[in-house]
Amino acid sequence: MPIADVVKYNGGPGVYAWKFPREDLAPWTQLIVNESQEAILFKNGEALDIFRTGRHVLEAAAAPLLRGALKTPFGDKTPFTAEVWFINMAHALDIKWGTATPAQIQDPRYGVFVPVRAHGQFGIRIEESKKFLLKLVGTLPVFDQATLTRHFRGLYMTKVKDALSTYLMGVKISILEINAYLEEISGYLRERVAPLFAEYGIELINFCVNDISVPEDDFGVRKLKYALARKAEMAIISERPGVCPACAAPLSVGGGKFCPQCGAPLSGLCPGCGAVLGAGVKFCPDCGRRQEG
């Protein structure tokens, strides 16, 4: 096997960690580290020296920990073996995420369980290259975006489901209204997902929710839509002025228990059509709906 005298990055795009393919290095090897990269030397599975952007010569002054690991004079004509890893420290902001299967979440306002799908994207940056390599990359020759997504999908999706349920219960909104709160939900989720990445030396820059959807044909969704429609209908009815059933005088909404014109007692509005009812009325004279109480 040829001995390397120049070590530089040759990985593809979207790669967070790449191992130089050769381990037999010549004395005074030239190590080239590009912008937004770090290089780490390993010997016998132990992380030794860390190199940042620039051109480095692997000799005693530049790699003192490696020299100690070799236990032989360093800088003569004897080749040595070591692993060289390149870590991409730049921001990656376009990592897609999404629920593979719907999550069953209970609507806090109406108590109905609804299957919910969500998707978006998040951004990361390798903050501690040594921790990242030791705890996550291991012996893989390449650690790219697809590998990272596979590793973390199960972890962050559990957090997403729990956080969505907690958020909905906290603000008391219906699942069908949740898309109006995507910015707040994104920040809420980032706070809860970030510690998962930090454990492996990764900073979570953002965690964006682009859309939350429910299946239109689901029974629970249909129940929710009906409930919301009825709520909107009743809100409109409650704003409609009525007339006194005794003298037909116009009444303002919430005008009191007695007609201001003739003094007839009033018991409120019919929940079916909004008509003003007289006291003790069992059935609405307009729509015939039976009155409770």
C-alpha positions as CSV (number, residue, x, y, z in Angstrom):
1,M,0.0,0.0,0.0
2,P,1.4,3.4,-0.9
3,I,2.4,5.8,2.0
4,A,0.5,9.0,2.1
5,D,2.5,12.3,2.2
6,V,-0.4,14.6,1.6
7,V,-3.7,14.2,3.5
8,K,-6.7,16.3,2.4
9,Y,-10.5,16.1,2.3
10,N,-12.0,14.2,-0.7
11,G,-15.5,13.5,0.5
12,G,-18.8,14.5,-1.2
13,P,-21.4,17.2,-0.4
14,G,-23.6,16.7,2.6
15,V,-20.9,14.8,4.6
16,Y,-20.3,15.6,8.2
17,A,-17.5,13.2,8.9
18,W,-15.1,11.6,6.4
19,K,-12.2,9.3,7.1
20,F,-9.0,9.6,5.0
21,P,-8.8,6.1,3.3
22,R,-5.1,5.5,4.1
23,E,-3.6,5.0,7.6
24,D,0.1,4.6,6.6
25,L,1.5,8.1,6.7
26,A,5.0,9.4,5.8
27,P,7.0,11.5,8.1
28,W,6.4,15.2,7.7
29,T,3.0,14.5,6.0
30,Q,1.2,17.6,4.8
31,L,-2.3,17.9,6.3
32,I,-4.6,20.3,4.5
33,V,-7.8,21.4,6.4
34,N,-10.3,23.4,4.4
35,E,-12.4,26.3,5.7
36,S,-15.2,25.2,8.2
37,Q,-13.4,21.9,8.8
38,E,-11.5,20.3,11.6
39,A,-9.2,17.3,11.3
40,I,-8.6,14.8,14.2
41,L,-5.8,12.2,14.4
42,F,-6.6,8.8,15.9
43,K,-4.2,6.2,17.1
44,N,-5.4,2.8,18.4
45,G,-8.9,4.1,18.7
46,E,-7.9,7.1,20.8
47,A,-8.5,10.7,19.6
48,L,-5.3,12.7,19.7
49,D,-4.5,16.0,18.1
50,I,-7.1,18.3,16.6
51,F,-6.2,20.6,13.6
52,R,-8.2,23.5,12.3
53,T,-8.2,25.4,9.0
54,G,-4.8,25.6,7.2
55,R,-1.8,23.6,6.1
56,H,-0.1,21.5,8.8
57,V,3.0,19.4,8.9
58,L,2.6,16.3,11.0
59,E,5.8,16.6,13.1
60,A,6.4,16.8,16.8
61,A,5.5,20.4,17.2
62,A,2.2,20.1,15.4
63,A,1.2,16.7,16.8
64,P,2.7,16.2,20.2
65,L,0.0,13.7,21.3
66,L,0.7,11.5,18.3
67,R,4.4,11.5,19.1
68,G,3.7,10.4,22.7
69,A,1.4,7.6,21.4
70,L,4.1,6.3,19.0
71,K,6.7,6.1,21.8
72,T,9.5,6.5,19.1
73,P,11.3,9.5,17.8
74,F,9.0,11.4,15.4
75,G,10.3,13.2,12.4
76,D,12.8,10.7,11.0
77,K,12.3,8.4,7.9
78,T,10.1,5.9,9.7
79,P,6.5,5.8,8.4
80,F,3.8,5.7,11.1
81,T,0.1,4.7,11.1
82,A,-2.8,6.9,12.2
83,E,-6.4,7.6,11.2
84,V,-7.3,11.1,10.0
85,W,-10.9,12.2,10.2
86,F,-12.3,15.4,8.6
87,I,-15.3,17.0,10.4
88,N,-17.5,19.5,8.5
89,M,-18.2,22.4,11.0
90,A,-20.4,24.4,8.6
91,H,-24.1,25.0,9.2
92,A,-26.5,22.6,7.4
93,L,-29.9,24.1,7.3
94,D,-31.9,22.0,4.9
95,I,-32.3,18.7,6.6
96,K,-35.9,17.4,6.0
97,W,-38.0,15.6,8.6
98,G,-41.5,14.2,8.6
99,T,-43.8,11.7,10.3
100,A,-43.6,8.3,8.6
101,T,-46.9,7.4,10.1
102,P,-49.6,9.6,11.6
103,A,-49.4,10.2,15.3
104,Q,-52.7,9.8,17.3
105,I,-53.2,13.1,19.2
106,Q,-56.2,14.0,21.3
107,D,-57.9,17.3,20.5
108,P,-57.8,19.2,23.8
109,R,-61.0,21.2,23.1
110,Y,-63.3,18.4,21.9
111,G,-61.6,15.2,23.3
112,V,-61.4,13.5,19.8
113,F,-58.3,11.5,18.8
114,V,-57.1,12.5,15.4
115,P,-54.3,11.1,13.2
116,V,-51.8,14.0,12.7
117,R,-48.9,14.2,10.2
118,A,-46.2,16.9,10.4
119,H,-43.2,17.8,8.3
120,G,-40.6,20.5,8.1
121,Q,-36.8,20.9,8.2
122,F,-34.1,21.6,10.7
123,G,-30.5,22.9,10.8
124,I,-27.5,21.7,12.7
125,R,-23.8,22.5,13.2
126,I,-21.1,20.1,14.6
127,E,-20.1,22.0,17.8
128,E,-17.8,19.4,19.4
129,S,-16.0,17.4,16.7
130,K,-14.3,15.0,19.1
131,K,-17.6,14.1,21.0
132,F,-19.4,13.8,17.6
133,L,-16.8,11.2,16.4
134,L,-16.6,9.2,19.5
135,K,-20.3,9.0,20.5
136,L,-21.9,8.9,17.0
137,V,-19.7,8.1,14.1
138,G,-17.8,5.2,15.5
139,T,-16.2,3.1,12.9
140,L,-18.2,4.3,9.9
141,P,-16.0,5.5,7.1
142,V,-18.5,8.3,6.2
143,F,-21.2,10.0,8.2
144,D,-23.5,12.0,5.9
145,Q,-26.9,13.7,6.1
146,A,-28.8,10.5,5.3
147,T,-27.0,8.6,8.1
148,L,-27.8,11.4,10.6
149,T,-31.5,11.5,9.6
150,R,-31.7,7.7,10.1
151,H,-30.0,7.8,13.5
152,F,-32.1,10.6,15.0
153,R,-35.5,10.0,13.3
154,G,-36.9,7.8,16.1
155,L,-35.6,10.1,18.8
156,Y,-36.9,13.4,17.5
157,M,-40.2,12.0,16.3
158,T,-41.0,10.8,19.8
159,K,-40.3,14.3,21.1
160,V,-42.4,15.8,18.3
161,K,-45.5,13.8,19.2
162,D,-45.2,14.5,22.9
163,A,-44.4,18.2,22.4
164,L,-47.4,18.7,20.1
165,S,-49.8,17.1,22.6
166,T,-48.3,19.2,25.4
167,Y,-48.5,22.4,23.4
168,L,-52.1,21.8,22.3
169,M,-53.1,21.1,25.9
170,G,-51.3,24.2,27.1
171,V,-52.9,26.7,24.7
172,K,-56.2,24.9,24.5
173,I,-56.6,25.1,20.7
174,S,-58.2,22.5,18.3
175,I,-55.9,20.5,16.1
176,L,-57.7,21.9,13.1
177,E,-56.5,25.4,14.1
178,I,-52.9,24.4,14.8
179,N,-51.4,25.7,11.5
180,A,-52.0,29.3,12.7
181,Y,-49.4,28.6,15.4
182,L,-46.5,27.0,13.4
183,E,-44.0,29.6,14.4
184,E,-44.6,29.2,18.1
185,I,-44.7,25.4,17.8
186,S,-41.4,25.4,15.9
187,G,-39.7,27.3,18.8
188,Y,-41.4,25.1,21.3
189,L,-40.2,21.9,19.6
190,R,-36.6,23.2,19.1
191,E,-36.3,23.7,22.9
192,R,-37.2,20.0,23.5
193,V,-35.3,18.4,20.6
194,A,-32.0,20.4,21.0
195,P,-30.8,18.3,24.0
196,L,-31.0,15.1,21.9
197,F,-28.4,16.6,19.5
198,A,-26.3,18.3,22.1
199,E,-25.6,14.9,23.7
200,Y,-23.6,14.0,20.5
201,G,-21.8,17.3,20.1
202,I,-24.3,18.8,17.6
203,E,-25.9,22.2,18.0
204,L,-29.5,22.3,16.7
205,I,-29.8,25.7,14.9
206,N,-33.5,25.5,14.3
207,F,-36.4,23.0,14.0
208,C,-39.1,24.3,11.7
209,V,-42.6,22.9,11.3
210,N,-43.8,23.7,7.8
211,D,-47.2,22.0,7.9
212,I,-49.4,19.9,10.2
213,S,-52.1,18.0,8.4
214,V,-55.0,15.5,9.1
215,P,-56.8,13.1,6.8
216,E,-60.0,14.6,5.5
217,D,-61.9,11.3,5.5
218,D,-61.1,10.4,9.1
219,F,-64.1,10.1,11.4
220,G,-62.5,12.1,14.2
221,V,-61.6,14.9,11.8
222,R,-65.2,15.0,10.5
223,K,-66.5,15.3,14.1
224,L,-64.1,18.1,14.8
225,K,-65.1,20.0,11.6
226,Y,-68.7,19.7,12.5
227,A,-68.1,20.9,16.1
228,L,-66.1,23.9,14.8
229,A,-68.8,24.7,12.2
230,R,-71.5,24.6,14.9
231,K,-69.4,26.9,17.1
232,A,-69.0,29.4,14.3
233,E,-72.8,29.2,13.5
234,M,-73.7,29.8,17.2
235,A,-71.3,32.8,17.3
236,I,-73.1,34.3,14.4
237,I,-76.5,33.6,15.9
238,S,-75.5,35.2,19.2
239,E,-74.7,38.4,17.4
240,R,-78.2,38.5,15.8
241,P,-80.6,41.0,17.4
242,G,-84.0,39.5,18.3
243,V,-87.5,40.7,19.0
244,C,-89.7,40.5,22.1
245,P,-92.1,37.6,21.7
246,A,-94.8,39.6,23.5
247,C,-94.7,43.0,21.8
248,A,-92.3,42.4,18.9
249,A,-90.1,45.3,20.1
250,P,-86.4,45.0,18.8
251,L,-84.0,43.7,21.5
252,S,-80.3,44.1,21.7
253,V,-78.1,41.1,22.2
254,G,-77.7,40.4,25.9
255,G,-80.2,43.1,26.7
256,G,-81.5,41.6,30.0
257,K,-84.2,39.4,31.4
258,F,-87.1,41.7,30.6
259,C,-88.3,43.5,27.5
260,P,-87.5,47.2,27.8
261,Q,-90.6,48.1,25.9
262,C,-93.4,46.1,27.5
263,G,-91.6,44.5,30.5
264,A,-92.3,40.9,29.4
265,P,-89.9,38.4,31.0
266,L,-87.3,36.9,28.6
267,S,-85.3,33.7,29.0
268,G,-82.6,34.1,26.4
269,L,-82.0,32.9,22.8
270,C,-82.9,29.7,21.2
271,P,-79.7,27.7,20.6
272,G,-81.2,26.4,17.3
273,C,-82.2,29.6,15.5
274,G,-81.3,32.5,17.8
275,A,-84.9,33.6,18.4
276,V,-85.6,35.5,21.6
277,L,-87.7,33.3,23.9
278,G,-90.2,34.2,26.6
279,A,-89.9,33.0,30.1
280,G,-91.0,29.4,30.6
281,V,-91.2,28.5,26.9
282,K,-90.6,24.8,26.2
283,F,-90.4,25.0,22.5
284,C,-89.0,27.7,20.2
285,P,-91.9,29.4,18.3
286,D,-89.7,29.9,15.3
287,C,-87.9,26.6,14.8
288,G,-89.7,24.3,17.2
289,R,-86.6,23.2,19.0
290,R,-87.1,21.9,22.5
291,Q,-85.5,24.2,25.1
292,E,-83.5,22.8,28.0
293,G,-84.2,23.7,31.5
